[in-house]
Amino acid sequence: MKPENGTLDLALAAPELTAQLVDIESVSGNEGPLADAITAALAELGHLTVHRDGNAVVARTNFGRAERVVLAGHIDTVPVHSNLPSRLADGLLYGCGSCDMKSGAAVQLRLAAQLTDAARDVTYVFYDCEEVEAERNGLRRLSRARPELLAADFAVLLEPTGGVVEGGCQGTLRAEIIARGERAHSARAWLGSNAIHAAGGILDVLGRYVARQPVVDGLSYHEGMNAVGIRGGVAGNVIPDECVVSVNFRFAPDRSAGQAEQHVRDVFKGWDVVITDVAGGARPGLGAPAAASFVTAMGGEPRAKLGWTDVARFDSLGIPAVNFGPGDPQLAHTRDERVAVAEITQCESQMLAWLSAAGRG
C-alpha cells in the first residue's frame, strides 16, 4: 500500500509499513518529507512526547518505569539505483532502503504505536544523514546538542543483522603513510631517490602484519590493517620525491582511538604518518542487565559487529548498545536491495514481547 500524500499508516503490518517508508524517497540530505511523515504519525500517539531536530525525530514515553531503552535507526538511504518504488515478490520486499534500514524503522514505528503502557520506557530515535560524512550525522548532532533526549540504560540500533544480536562495533582509522625521496631527471635517476620504490617497504610491513583476534566481553573480534590506496609520481620523466600509501585500520573495541593511533605509528616507525580520520569502537556491554535481558529474549548466539556503526555514539555517552534488526547487511546498498517479510515480522514480535515482559516499575 503506497502512502497517500506522504502520510504513514501505523496500523499497517510492519512489512506494509516498510513499503510505505521505502516509497518516500529519502536519499541523504533529502529526508525532510519522510521526517515530516514520521513526525505527523507519532504526534497522533498521545502517550509520546515528540521532538524534532532538523530532520531527526525523537519520541519518548514517560511511564515512570525503572528502565529506559532507546530504539534508534537512520531514515536516509544511499542514492536510488532504479530501485523505487518498492515491490513485493516471493516473500521479499525490494526497494532502496528496504534492508538498510527502513524495515528497522518500520519496526520502531509499529512498536511506538502498540506500546501504550510498556514495561520499559522507550525513546524512539529516527535520524538523518547516516550514509554520508560523519559531521552531518543526525545522531552525532543529537548526542552533542541534546544528549538528554538520548539518556537511557540501554540502546538498540536496528541496523540489518539478519536477526542476530551483534555486540559493540570495531573502531576505524585512516592514515597516510609517506615514503620520501629526492627528485631527479629520470635519465639521471642515480642523482635522486625514488619514493615509489621506497614505498615497497610500507607494503612489506603490511604484508607481514598479523592482525589480532581479541575476545572482548565474550565476543571475538578480528582486526585488520590494509592498504586501500596509493598515490605518487610527478611526471613521466621525473623521479618522484613522495609516495603516499593510504591505510585503513579496523581495530577491536578494547583499544581506544588514541591507542589505535599509537599502534599505527609504532607499526610504521621510520615513516611519516598522518592520521586523517579516526572513530573509536564500542564495547559490547552485554553484561548490563538490560542488554543481558535483550540477548536472552532475542535468542541465538551473539556475535561481534565487524564494522563501525552508530552504537559507538551511544557508547561515548556511557550507554550500552547493540545492533539488531531485520535484513541481510550484505544486501545493503545494492540495486536488488531486499528484505524478507518474515524477518520484519519476527523482529517486531520479538521486540514487542521483550519490551512488554519486564516487571513494571
ABEGO torsion letter per residue (X at the ends): XBBBGGBBBAABBAAAAAAAAAABBBBBGAAAAAAAAAAAAAAABAABBBBBBEABBBBBBBAGBABBBBBBBBABBBBBBGAOBBBBBGGBBBEBGAAOAAAAAAAAAAAAAABABBABBBBBBBBBGAABBAAABAAAAAAAABAAAABBABBBBABBAGGBBBBEBBBBBBBBBBBBBBBBBAABAAABBBAAAAAAAAAAAAAABBBBBBBBGGBBBBBBBBBABBBEEABAABBBABBBBBBBBBBBAABBAAAAAAAAAAAABGBBBBBABBBBBBBAGAABAAAAAAAAAAEEBBBBBBEBBAAAAAAAAGBBBBBBBBEBAAABGBAABBBBAAAAAAAAAAAAAAAAABBBX
